[in-house]
Amino acid sequence: MRKLLIPFILVHFLVSCDTPKNKTLKEGIWLATLKVMDHQLLPFNFDLHKNKEGQYRLQI
């Protein structure tokens, strides 16, 4: 049992040391929902684009 535990911990450590990836939003048309009174959902579309300065612009 001990012979299996050490390789498992080693593999787990190596896999968890992956470099963090840049998380960015995908541009385009998105569908979102808002929870309103009486737990009803209100769906709506919005358009997401990145401007020249790198900031996101959201248009409903």
N, C-alpha and C positions, 0 to 999 in steps of 0.2 A: 504494500500500500504506500509506503514511504517513497518507493522508487517512482511511483506514478505522480505523487504530489509535487515533487520538486520540478519535473519538466512542465507540469501543468501551470505552476506558478510562474515559471520562466517564460513560457509562451504567452500567458496572460499579460505579463509585464511588457513584453516586446510589442504586443498588439496594441496595448493602451498608450504607448509612447508615440503614437502617430502625431504628426504635426497638425495643428489646428488649421482648418480651411477657412477661407474668407467666405462669410455668409452674406450674400447679396440677394435682393429681391429680383424676381424676374419681371421684366417690363411687359406690359400688355394689359388685356382686359381681365379683370378679376371679378368673382362673384363672392359677396359677403352677406351675412345675415346679422340683423340686430334683434335682440330679444326685447319686445315691447310689453306693454301691460298684458296681464292675463296669460303670460308665458307664450304669447304668439310670436312667430318669427317673421321679420320683415326683410325679404331678400332685396338686394340692390347690386348693380354693377358699377364698377369704377375702373378708370383707365390710369395706369401707373407708368410714368416715364421719368427718365433721369435727364436733367438739364446739363449744360456745358460745365457747370461748376461741380457736378457730381451729386447734387441734391435731387431728391425725388419730388416729383410733382404728381399730385393725385387730383383727378378730375372726375366728379360724379355726374 
